[in-house]
């Protein structure tokens, strides 16, 4: 008999990469509890010291119970404290109890969470949950239809490019390090073939693709640009100068993730704009963002 999968499922990636669509599809499985943005890992992990100290545990629990992300799990503090007495308190263990209790109340066998920054905690998560699975959603930064609206402010392009670079570097590093437990999924593939993509992800997390999931997939919506256009045609949301900037500073990572470099052709006016404003302002913003935390992947070869 095939063992029943029980490890948690995490969905990560930047905004606009298909995380929500994937969560909706997986959550349609009758035995899966998939929550969204409980934010426990990025807001509370390691913030209160060693939880074996009762005072630290009390402070941590008090802070978590005030947090809207945690409140959506409707925590039973008494049950949490009773269950913690049977094991050494850790942050991962505490987070798991809150998720599992919520899943139990819904009659679900397995829990998971959607959190954009979860890729930064891959080492700690896999150390705590050896049977966990993590799905990292990525998307060509030149295609994101929201980018045209977000990048109207000067130097925003550099900041967004730095954030994308961090996500891309973590995707490649974590997939190399955790292999069969870490899956990188392209938004473009998901948008073009949602049924095939969800079926493949079900196989990855050791779950069956069941009829309610098929119904959920039929109701998913994607940006027409990414679902139907070839990569060069998707540059309409970025000016040629902006696309050239992305190609210059993210070209290597784009290629490693399977995205082609587009080599946009600039008019004389575009070249002037690139040299005088697009390049210097956004290069500074990119450097500043990476120095503040959106820098290279954590230490370790991959």
Secondary structure, DSSP 8 states (H G I E B T S, - for coil): ------S-EEEEE-TTSSHHHHHHHHHTSTTEEEEE---HHHHHTTTTS-TTSHHHHHHHHHHHHT-HHHHTT---HHHHHHHHTTS---HHHHHHHHHHHHHHHTT-SEEEEE-TTGGGGHHHHHHH-TT-EEEEEE--TTT-TTHHHHTTSTTHHHHHHHHHHHHHHHHHHHHHHHGGGEEEEEHHHHHH-HHHHHHHHHHHTT----HHHHHHHHT----HHHHHS-GGGGGGGS-HHHHHHHHHHHHHHHHHTT---------HHHHHHIIIIIHHHHHHHHHHHHHTT--S--SS--
